[in-house]
Amino acid sequence: VTGKQTENNPNSSTSEVRSSDDSTILNNRRNHIRNFLKPDSTEITLTAEEVLNVHQQSVLDKILKSNQTTLSLNNVVLTFASTRHLVAAASTTAPNLEGKVTYEHTTSTIAQLNSLLKSTNTAIILTSEESRNPNHQSVLNKVLNPGQNLSSEMVNISFNSSTSELKIAVASSCWTITGSEVVFNQISVTQDLSTFTKTPTDQAITVTQAESTNPTQATVNKFLQTPDTLTVGTDVTITFNANERKATLAVVANSTRAQGDNVVFTNVTVTVEKPQLNTFTHDDKNKAITITQAEVTSKDQNALNKFLKQAGSLTVNTDATIEFDTTNKKATITATPNSTQAKGNVVFTNVTVTVEKPQLNTFTHDDKNKAITITQAEVTSKDQNALNKFLKQAGSLTVNTDATIEFDTTNKKATITATPNSTQAKGNVVFTNVTVTVEKPALNTFTHDDKNKAITITQAEVTSKDQNALNKFLKQAGSLTVNTDATIEFDTTNKKATITATPNSTQAKGNVVFTNVTVEKPALNTTLTVKELGQINARTQAAVKAAMLSKNTNLQNVDQNRFTITLDTDASKNKATVTHPDFADAVEVSFSVQLKLESILTSTQRDLGKLPERSVDAVRKALLTKKNISSLTPEQQQHLKIELIENKNEADISSSDFSGTIRITFSVQSYTGLIFFVVTVLSLIIIMFV
């Protein structure tokens, strides 16, 4: 959120509507809003979510006086100013309420950009317009985590078509979020559907009746400039209106290739030539096919499907009939006269009729409450080993071919069900005393095999140790959950990361050490943002550092002892270069210097000696005899301010050109001895003449 946006908080619009209940607090006289709120010296702490959406009840509750319950969000406008202060102002819809209160002691948590966005390996689909002009809200919405409501003015969005990278960075004017640039690399850019299809759309195109009913890739290719540039069902669908001779191509919602409006072809002919029946049936007419006695009798859809390449592609009795010659193991499929799908007939020559299958429980243990123990892996795989534990004789049924198994570990149950096509058994059996042992796999089965694999992490991930950080070490992102299944510790000095399974993890055990982990340093200028340091009292590294830390409060969490400050070699230039080993690149800062008065009037020059009189002029004349003072410009000498200390031979010296005040001392010359000498001489002269 930019400073402008926050101070004109769009969410504050709710304050424009005031209920009749709220009006009771205002009476008929104007009240200053401070009467309802805590003092502006109160320390206020805002969460990251409150910073992003400051106009909410939780924020108001933090500043309301304890006995004030009538002031509501309808009467007040809450904003988070660019100075990072919480401001509460009277709403324009509360005519008897006025004023505002600024809480200058506001502590705020600034949200990290990557915490607001989806995982960087999320598949993102951009339109061609979005790829050319990505800095739009529609693009931001595609990468935001659910529930996040950010404005595109908060960030800078760029798309590199050469590398297919979408980059999201915090806008320089935004102070309510922070963090490094986030790069999404699973980007697809779609083009208008019309760029793929043939032109003109009134050209003559012919399709078969089968294609109009069940369009295939070959069907779609007839309408494309280049075959297979779009995939039927994945990128595009096609529908036909034979009466109007139209074919409409429409983009599939999640296509990664196409976008835009439908394309309608207006000169499409559908041929009524029916394909041969054998195009629907299995190519091998001697293929071994097994049917039940019931299917021989019913000759139903299930029976027909066994002879078709794709079940349901022909409808029994509507498109085809079936006759069995069980003696000669033959089945004859014949297209019906009125079928719109096929013509002709096909004879299969290797058809076997199965006998009635026995019940499944003849194969399984008789005691259905028999204690049976299985592993967690068997619960997941449901393999032959798992099935064998429930059979009287291991291998008497084949898993998935003859029977499947499902586990209800909560209720200690296992259900064995005969498969529909099993030739061995039918029915199902439930066992009620099944215990699962929890044998966890070693952690290294989830992590990358190469423990010296080069892995780069951000400084934020070193601190947060979050799911994004853990995913970088996993073969499959999300296969382990951070803190629930595994924790991560970094030794950045030795470029190591240790992944350790948590004691209570149900997924893994053990630990793994990676030995080639590099921390991606953030740019220093993203943290050291105020580069004009103002006036300092000396052109020294210490003075520059003190001013830099004072101006940039967000450097408080940085190791301040590791800054390197290099003054410009040209002493006439008040510039310095700042670097830090935890950050990339250097930042140049500028400043102005105001010398301390004590550097001009040193301690050895602060006794002016004897003055002819105790006056400002006498002090000024004595000062001007000092070397450093006499070298000042006439204007600087004029700016010297002298204040005599009452009843003391002391004076305070200050100047608008220098910082600080210096106290000097002096003594005043005595004339008592001289007067006595003169009187004595005069007396002698008088005596001589008398």
C-alpha positions in Angstrom: 0.0 0.0 0.0 1.5 3.4 -0.9 1.6 6.2 1.5 -1.1 8.0 -0.5 -3.4 5.0 -0.6 -3.1 4.3 3.1 -3.7 7.9 4.2 -6.8 7.9 2.0 -7.7 4.5 3.3 -10.1 2.9 0.8 -11.4 0.7 3.6 -12.5 3.7 5.6 -15.5 4.2 3.3 -17.5 2.2 5.9 -17.1 5.2 8.2 -19.3 7.3 5.9 -22.4 5.3 7.0 -23.5 6.0 10.6 -26.3 4.0 12.3 -28.8 5.7 14.5 -27.4 3.8 17.6 -24.0 5.5 17.1 -25.5 9.0 17.0 -26.4 8.8 20.7 -22.7 9.4 21.6 -22.7 12.8 19.8 -25.7 14.5 21.4 -26.2 18.0 20.1 -22.8 19.5 20.8 -19.4 19.0 19.2 -17.1 16.6 21.0 -13.4 16.3 20.3 -12.6 12.7 19.4 -9.8 12.7 22.0 -12.5 12.6 24.7 -13.3 9.0 23.7 -9.7 7.8 23.0 -6.6 7.0 25.0 -3.9 9.7 25.1 -1.7 10.2 22.1 1.3 9.1 24.1 -0.1 5.6 24.4 2.1 2.9 22.9 0.1 1.1 20.2 1.2 -2.2 18.6 -0.3 -3.1 15.2 -0.1 -6.6 13.6 0.9 -7.1 9.9 -2.7 -7.8 9.1 -3.9 -4.6 10.9 -1.3 -2.5 9.0 -2.7 -3.7 5.7 -6.3 -3.2 6.8 -6.1 -0.6 9.6 -9.8 0.4 9.6 -11.1 -2.5 11.7 -12.5 -3.1 15.2 -9.4 -4.7 16.7 -7.5 -1.5 16.0 -10.2 0.8 17.4 -10.3 -1.4 20.6 -6.6 -0.7 21.2 -7.2 3.1 21.4 -10.6 3.3 23.0 -10.8 4.4 26.6 -11.9 1.5 28.8 -15.2 3.1 29.6 -16.1 4.1 26.0 -18.3 1.5 24.2 -20.5 3.8 22.1 -17.8 5.0 19.7 -17.8 2.7 16.7 -16.0 2.4 13.3 -18.9 4.4 11.8 -17.8 7.5 13.7 -14.1 7.3 13.2 -11.6 7.0 10.3 -8.5 5.0 11.1 -5.4 5.3 8.9 -1.8 4.2 9.0 0.2 7.3 7.9 3.4 7.3 5.9 5.2 8.3 9.2 4.1 4.9 10.5 1.8 6.5 13.0 -1.8 5.4 13.8 -4.2 8.3 13.1 -7.8 8.4 14.4 -9.9 11.1 12.9 -13.6 12.0 13.3 -15.7 10.7 10.4 -17.4 13.3 8.1 -20.7 11.5 8.8 -20.4 12.3 12.5 -21.3 16.1 12.4 -21.0 16.5 16.2 -17.6 14.9 16.4 -14.4 16.7 15.4 -10.6 16.5 15.5 -8.0 13.7 15.2 -5.4 12.0 17.4 -2.0 10.8 16.2 -0.4 8.0 18.1 3.3 8.7 17.5 4.4 5.7 19.6 3.0 3.2 17.1 4.9 -0.1 16.7 4.0 -2.0 13.6 4.7 -5.4 12.1 5.4 -5.1 8.4 4.3 -8.1 6.4 6.8 -10.0 4.3 6.0 -10.0 0.6 6.6 -13.7 0.2 4.1 -14.5 3.0 1.3 -12.9 1.0 2.0 -14.8 -2.2 1.6 -18.3 -3.4 4.5 -20.7 -3.7 6.9 -19.7 -6.4 6.5 -23.0 -8.2 2.7 -22.5 -8.6 1.6 -22.7 -12.2 0.4 -19.3 -13.3 -1.4 -18.6 -16.6 -1.2 -15.1 -18.1 -3.1 -13.8 -21.0 -1.1 -12.3 -23.9 -2.2 -8.8 -22.8 -1.1 -9.5 -19.2 2.3 -10.7 -20.4 2.8 -7.4 -22.3 1.5 -5.3 -19.5 1.9 -7.3 -16.3 1.7 -4.5 -13.7 -2.1 -4.9 -13.2 -4.4 -6.1 -10.5 -5.5 -9.1 -12.5 -1.9 -10.5 -12.5 -1.4 -9.8 -8.8 -4.6 -11.6 -8.0 -3.3 -14.7 -9.7 -0.2 -14.9 -7.3 -1.9 -13.8 -4.1 -2.6 -16.3 -1.3 -6.3 -16.8 -0.7 -7.8 -14.1 1.5 -5.1 -11.5 0.8 -6.4 -8.2 -0.6 -3.5 -6.1 -1.9 -3.4 -3.4 -4.5 -1.2 -3.5 -7.6 0.1 0.0 -6.5 1.8 -1.8 -3.6 4.2 -3.7 -5.9 6.1 -3.6 -9.1 5.3 -6.5 -11.5 7.4 -7.5 -14.4 7.5 -10.4 -16.9 10.5 -11.7 -18.8 9.2 -13.5 -21.8 12.7 -14.9 -22.6 13.0 -16.7 -19.3 9.2 -17.0 -18.6 9.7 -15.4 -15.2 7.1 -13.3 -13.4 8.7 -11.0 -10.8 6.9 -9.3 -7.9 8.8 -6.6 -5.9 7.6 -4.2 -3.2 7.0 -0.7 -4.7 9.4 2.0 -3.4 6.4 4.0 -2.2 4.9 1.2 -0.2 5.7 1.1 3.6 3.2 -1.5 4.7 4.9 -4.6 3.3 8.6 -5.5 2.8 10.8 -8.3 1.6 12.9 -9.4 -1.3 11.6 -9.8 -4.9 9.6 -13.0 -5.5 10.1 -14.8 -8.8 7.5 -17.2 -10.2 9.0 -19.5 -12.9 6.0 -21.7 -13.8 4.4 -19.2 -16.2 2.3 -20.0 -19.3 1.2 -17.3 -21.7 -2.0 -17.8 -23.7 -2.8 -16.4 -27.1 -6.2 -15.6 -28.7 -7.9 -18.7 -30.0 -8.2 -17.0 -33.4 -4.4 -17.0 -33.8 -4.4 -20.8 -33.9 -7.4 -21.4 -36.2 -7.7 -21.3 -40.0 -8.9 -18.3 -41.9 -11.3 -17.5 -43.3 -13.9 -19.1 -41.1 -16.3 -19.7 -44.0 -13.9 -22.1 -45.9 -15.4 -25.5 -46.6 -14.5 -28.2 -44.0 -15.9 -31.7 -43.9 -16.1 -34.0 -40.8 -17.6 -37.4 -40.4 -20.7 -38.2 -38.3 -18.5 -39.9 -35.8 -16.3 -36.8 -35.5 -19.3 -34.6 -35.0 -20.5 -36.9 -32.2 -17.2 -37.7 -30.5 -14.6 -35.1 -31.7 -11.0 -36.3 -31.5 -7.6 -34.5 -32.0 -7.8 -35.3 -35.7 -11.2 -33.5 -35.8 -9.8 -30.4 -34.1 -6.8 -30.4 -36.4 -9.0 -29.8 -39.4 -9.7 -26.3 -38.0 -6.2 -25.4 -36.9 -3.5 -23.6 -39.0 -1.0 -26.1 -37.6 -2.1 -29.5 -36.4 -1.7 -30.3 -32.7 -0.9 -26.7 -31.7 -4.0 -27.1 -29.4 -5.1 -30.3 -27.6 -8.7 -31.3 -27.7 -10.2 -31.3 -24.2 -7.2 -29.7 -22.7 -7.0 -26.4 -24.6 -10.1 -26.4 -26.8 -13.5 -28.0 -27.3 -15.5 -28.3 -30.5 -19.3 -28.5 -31.0 -21.2 -29.0 -34.2 -24.6 -27.7 -35.4 -25.2 -29.8 -38.5 -28.4 -28.1 -39.4 -26.7 -24.7 -39.6 -23.4 -26.2 -40.9 -21.5 -24.6 -38.0 -18.6 -25.7 -35.8 -17.8 -23.7 -32.7 -14.3 -23.9 -31.1 -14.2 -22.7 -27.4 -11.2 -22.4 -25.1 -11.0 -24.7 -22.1 -11.0 -22.7 -18.9 -7.5 -23.8 -17.7 -5.8 -23.9 -21.1 -2.1 -22.9 -20.9 -2.1 -22.0 -24.6 -5.3 -20.3 -25.7 -7.7 -17.6 -24.5 -10.4 -15.4 -25.8 -13.7 -15.6 -27.7 -15.1 -18.6 -29.4 -14.3 -19.1 -33.1 -17.2 -20.2 -35.3 -16.8 -21.8 -38.7 -19.8 -21.4 -40.9 -19.3 -23.8 -43.8 -18.9 -27.2 -42.2 -20.4 -30.4 -43.7 -21.1 -33.5 -41.6 -21.0 -36.7 -43.7 -23.4 -39.4 -42.8 -21.2 -42.3 -44.0 -21.1 -44.7 -41.1 -17.7 -46.3 -40.2 -17.2 -50.1 -40.2 -18.1 -51.9 -37.0 -14.6 -53.1 -36.6 -13.3 -49.6 -36.0 -15.1 -49.8 -32.6 -14.1 -53.4 -31.7 -10.8 -54.8 -30.6 -8.4 -55.3 -33.5 -7.4 -58.8 -32.5 -10.5 -60.9 -33.3 -8.8 -63.9 -31.6 -8.4 -61.9 -28.4 -9.2 -64.0 -25.3 -12.4 -62.6 -23.9 -14.2 -64.0 -20.8 -18.0 -63.6 -20.2 -20.3 -64.8 -17.6 -23.2 -67.2 -18.1 -25.5 -64.3 -17.2 -24.1 -62.2 -20.0 -24.6 -65.0 -22.5 -28.3 -64.9 -21.6 -28.8 -61.1 -21.3 -26.6 -60.0 -24.1 -26.5 -56.6 -22.4 -24.3 -53.5 -22.5 -21.7 -55.1 -20.1 -21.4 -58.0 -22.5 -21.0 -55.7 -25.6 -18.4 -53.5 -23.8 -16.0 -56.5 -23.5 -15.6 -56.5 -27.3 -15.3 -52.7 -27.7 -12.0 -50.7 -27.6 -13.9 -48.1 -25.6 -16.8 -49.2 -23.3 -20.0 -47.4 -24.3 -18.8 -46.3 -27.7 -21.7 -48.3 -29.1 -25.1 -48.9 -27.5 -26.4 -52.4 -27.3 -29.5 -53.0 -29.5 -29.5 -49.4 -30.7 -26.1 -49.6 -32.5 -25.2 -53.3 -32.3 -26.5 -56.7 -31.2 -24.5 -59.7 -30.0 -24.9 -63.5 -30.4 -22.9 -66.2 -28.7 -21.9 -69.7 -30.0 -20.5 -71.1 -26.8 -19.8 -74.5 -28.4 -17.4 -73.0 -30.8 -16.3 -70.1 -28.5 -17.6 -67.5 -30.9 -19.4 -64.2 -30.5 -20.9 -62.3 -33.5 -21.3 -58.5 -33.2 -23.7 -57.0 -35.8 -24.6 -53.4 -36.4 -28.3 -52.7 -36.3 -29.9 -51.5 -39.6 -30.9 -48.1 -38.0 -27.6 -47.4 -36.2 -26.2 -44.0 -36.9 -22.7 -45.1 -35.6 -21.6 -48.2 -37.5 -22.2 -50.8 -40.2 -21.2 -54.4 -40.8 -20.4 -57.2 -38.4 -17.4 -58.8 -36.6 -16.8 -62.3 -35.3 -14.6 -63.0 -32.3 -13.2 -66.6 -32.1 -11.8 -67.0 -28.5 -14.7 -66.4 -26.2 -14.9 -68.3 -22.9 -17.9 -68.6 -20.6 -16.9 -68.6 -16.9 -18.6 -70.7 -14.3 -20.3 -69.1 -11.3 -17.6 -67.5 -9.1 -17.4 -68.6 -5.4 -18.0 -66.1 -2.5 -14.9 -64.1 -1.5 -15.1 -65.4 2.1 -14.2 -68.9 0.9 -10.6 -67.5 0.4 -10.3 -65.3 3.5 -9.8 -66.3 7.2 -13.0 -67.6 8.8 -12.6 -65.5 11.9 -13.3 -61.9 10.8 -12.2 -60.6 14.3 -8.8 -62.3 13.9 -6.0 -59.9 15.1 -4.1 -58.8 12.0 -1.2 -56.4 12.0 -0.2 -54.3 8.9 2.4 -51.6 8.3 1.7 -48.0 7.4 3.3 -48.7 4.0 0.8 -51.5 3.4 -2.1 -49.2 4.3 -0.8 -46.8 1.6 0.2 -49.4 -1.1 -2.7 -51.9 -0.5 -0.4 -54.4 -2.3 -0.3 -58.2 -2.5 1.5 -58.5 0.9 -1.3 -56.7 2.5 -4.0 -58.8 0.9 -2.1 -62.1 1.8 -2.5 -61.3 5.5 -6.3 -61.8 5.1 -6.2 -64.9 3.0 -6.2 -68.5 4.2 -3.6 -69.2 1.5 -1.2 -66.4 0.3 -1.6 -65.7 -3.4 -4.9 -67.5 -3.8 -6.3 -64.1 -5.0 -4.4 -61.5 -6.9 -4.6 -57.9 -5.6 -6.5 -55.6 -8.0 -7.1 -58.4 -10.4 -9.3 -60.4 -8.1 -9.7 -58.2 -5.0 -9.1 -54.8 -3.7 -8.5 -53.8 -0.1 -9.6 -50.6 1.8 -8.5 -49.7 5.4 -10.4 -47.8 8.1 -7.6 -47.3 10.6 -9.7 -45.3 13.0 -12.1 -48.2 13.5 -9.5 -50.9 13.0 -11.3 -52.3 9.9 -10.3 -53.7 6.5 -12.7 -54.3 3.7 -11.8 -56.9 1.0 -13.9 -56.6 -2.2 -13.8 -58.8 -5.2 -13.2 -56.8 -8.4 -16.0 -56.8 -11.0 -13.9 -58.6 -13.5 -12.4 -61.2 -11.2 -12.8 -64.8 -12.5 -12.1 -66.2 -9.0 -14.5 -64.6 -6.5 -17.4 -62.3 -5.8 -18.7 -60.3 -2.8 -16.8 -58.7 0.0 -15.6 -59.3 3.6 -14.9 -57.0 6.5 -12.2 -57.7 9.1 -12.7 -55.8 12.5 -9.5 -56.2 14.4 -6.8 -54.7 12.2 -3.8 -52.8 13.8 -1.5 -50.5 11.9 2.2 -50.3 13.0 3.8 -46.9 12.4 7.1 -47.6 10.8 8.3 -44.2 9.6 10.7 -44.0 6.6 14.1 -42.3 7.0 14.1 -38.5 6.4 16.6 -38.8 3.5 13.9 -40.6 1.4 12.2 -37.2 1.1 15.2 -34.9 0.6 17.4 -34.5 -2.4 19.9 -37.4 -2.8 22.9 -35.1 -3.4 23.6 -33.6 0.0 26.2 -31.3 -1.6 23.6 -29.9 -4.0 23.9 -26.1 -4.4 20.9 -24.6 -2.7 20.3 -20.8 -2.4 18.0 -19.4 0.4 17.1 -15.9 1.3 18.0 -14.1 4.5 14.3 -14.1 5.4 14.1 -17.9 5.1 17.2 -18.2 7.4 15.1 -16.3 9.9 11.7 -17.8 9.4 12.7 -21.4 8.7 9.3 -21.7 7.0 7.8 -24.1 4.5 9.3 -22.3 1.5 12.8 -22.9 3.1 12.1 -26.6 3.8 10.7 -27.2 0.2 14.1 -26.3 -1.3 15.6 -29.4 0.3 12.8 -31.8 -0.6 12.4 -33.9 -3.8 8.8 -32.9 -3.8 7.7 -29.6 -2.3 5.2 -30.1 0.5 5.9 -33.8 1.0 6.9 -32.8 4.6 5.3 -30.1 6.7 7.7 -27.7 8.4 7.6 -28.0 12.3 5.0 -30.8 12.1 7.3 -33.3 10.3 10.6 -31.6 10.2 12.6 -28.6 11.4 15.4 -26.8 9.7 18.6 -25.1 11.2 21.1 -23.1 9.3 24.9 -22.7 9.9 25.5 -19.9 7.4 29.2 -19.6 8.4 29.8 -23.2 7.2 27.2 -23.1 4.5 25.2 -26.0 6.2 21.6 -26.7 6.8 20.4 -29.5 9.0 16.9 -31.0 8.5 15.6 -33.0 11.5 12.4 -35.0 11.7 10.2 -34.0 14.6 9.7 -36.6 17.4 6.0 -36.7 16.7 6.2 -36.8 12.9 4.1 -39.6 11.4 6.0 -39.2 8.1 9.7 -39.5 8.7 12.6 -40.1 11.2 16.3 -39.1 11.4 18.1 -36.1 10.0 20.0 -34.9 7.0 22.8 -32.3 6.6 23.2 -30.3 3.4 26.7 -28.8 2.9 26.4 -26.3 0.1 23.8 -23.8 1.2 24.3 -20.2 0.2 22.3 -17.2 1.7 21.1 -14.7 -0.9 22.0 -11.3 0.5 19.3 -8.6 0.2 20.4 -5.2 -1.3 21.5 -2.8 1.4 19.4 0.0 -0.2 16.2 -1.8 0.6 16.9 -1.4 4.3 19.1 1.8 4.4 16.5 3.9 2.6 17.2 7.4 4.0 20.4 8.5 2.4 20.4 12.3 3.2 21.6 12.3 6.8 21.2 16.1 7.5 23.7 18.0 9.7 26.4 16.3 11.8 28.9 17.8 14.2 32.0 16.3 12.6 33.2 14.8 9.4 34.0 11.4 11.0 33.0 7.8 10.5 31.4 7.7 14.0 29.3 10.9 13.3 28.1 9.5 9.9 27.2 6.2 11.5 25.3 7.8 14.3 23.3 9.9 11.9 22.6 7.0 9.6 21.2 4.8 12.4 19.2 7.7 13.7 17.6 8.4 10.3 17.1 4.7 9.4 15.2 3.1 12.4 14.7 -0.2 10.4 18.5 -0.8 10.9 17.9 -1.6 14.6 17.8 -5.4 13.9 21.1 -5.3 11.9 24.5 -5.9 13.5 25.5 -2.3 13.8 29.2 -3.2 14.6 29.7 -4.7 11.1 29.0 -1.5 9.0 31.9 -0.2 7.1 31.8 3.6 6.5 34.3 5.1 4.0 34.5 8.9 3.8 35.0 10.5 0.4 38.7 11.1 -0.2 37.8 14.6 -1.3 37.5 16.4 2.0 35.4 19.1 0.4 32.6 16.6 -0.4 30.4 15.6 2.5 29.7 12.0 1.2 30.4 8.5 2.5 30.0 5.0 1.2 28.3 2.4 3.5 28.7 -1.4 3.2 27.7 -4.4 5.4 28.7 -8.0 5.0 25.1 -9.2 5.4 23.8 -7.1 2.5 24.7 -6.8 -1.2 26.0 -3.6 -2.8 27.0 -0.3 -1.3 24.9 2.8 -0.5 26.2 6.4 -0.8 25.0 8.8 1.9 25.4 12.6 2.1 25.5 15.1 5.0 26.5 18.5 6.1 28.9 19.4 9.0 28.4 21.8 11.8 31.6 22.0 13.9 31.5 22.2 17.6 32.6 25.6 19.1 34.9 23.7 21.4 37.0 22.6 18.3 37.6 26.3 17.6 38.1 27.6 21.2 40.1 24.8 22.8 40.5 24.3 26.5 44.0 26.1 26.5 42.4 29.2 25.0 39.6 29.7 27.5 41.5 31.9 30.0 41.6 35.5 28.5 44.0 36.8 31.2 43.6 40.3 32.6 41.1 42.6 30.9 41.0 46.4 31.3 37.4 46.2 32.4 34.5 43.7 32.9 32.5 44.3 29.7 31.3 42.4 26.6 33.5 44.6 24.4 36.6 43.8 26.5 35.9 40.1 26.3 35.2 40.3 22.5 38.6 42.1 21.9 40.4 39.5 24.0 38.8 36.7 22.1 39.8 38.1 18.8 43.4 37.8 19.8 43.1 34.0 20.0 44.5 32.3 16.9 41.5 30.2 15.9 39.0 33.0 16.6 41.1 35.6 14.6 41.0 33.2 11.6 37.2 33.2 11.4 35.5 35.3 8.8 34.3 38.7 9.8 30.7 37.4 9.6 31.5 34.4 11.8 33.3 36.8 14.3 30.2 39.0 14.3 28.0 36.0 15.1 29.8 35.3 18.4 27.4 35.8 21.3 28.9 36.8 24.7 26.9 36.6 28.0 28.7 37.8 31.2 28.0 35.6 34.3 26.7 37.7 37.1 29.1 38.4 40.0 31.8 36.3 38.3 34.7 37.0 36.0 33.3 34.5 33.6 31.3 34.6 30.3 29.5 32.1 28.1 30.4 32.1 24.4 28.0 30.7 21.7 27.5 31.1 17.9 24.8 30.3 15.3 27.7 29.0 13.1 28.8 26.4 15.7 27.2 23.9 18.1 27.7 24.1 21.8 28.5 26.8 24.4 32.0 27.5 25.9 32.6 29.2 29.3 35.7 31.4 29.4 37.4 33.1 32.4 39.3 36.3 32.9 40.5 38.8 35.5 40.1 42.6 35.6 43.2 44.8 36.0 43.3 46.7 39.4 44.3 50.5 39.6 44.7 50.8 43.4 48.5 50.7 43.5 48.9 53.2 40.7 46.6 55.7 42.5 48.6 55.3 45.7 51.9 56.0 43.8 50.5 59.1 42.2 49.1 60.5 45.5 52.5 59.9 47.2 54.5 61.7 44.5 52.1 64.7 44.5 52.5 64.9 48.3 56.3 65.0 48.1 56.2 67.7 45.5 53.9 69.9 47.7 56.2 69.5 50.7 59.3 70.5 48.7 57.7 73.7 47.6 56.4 74.6 51.0 
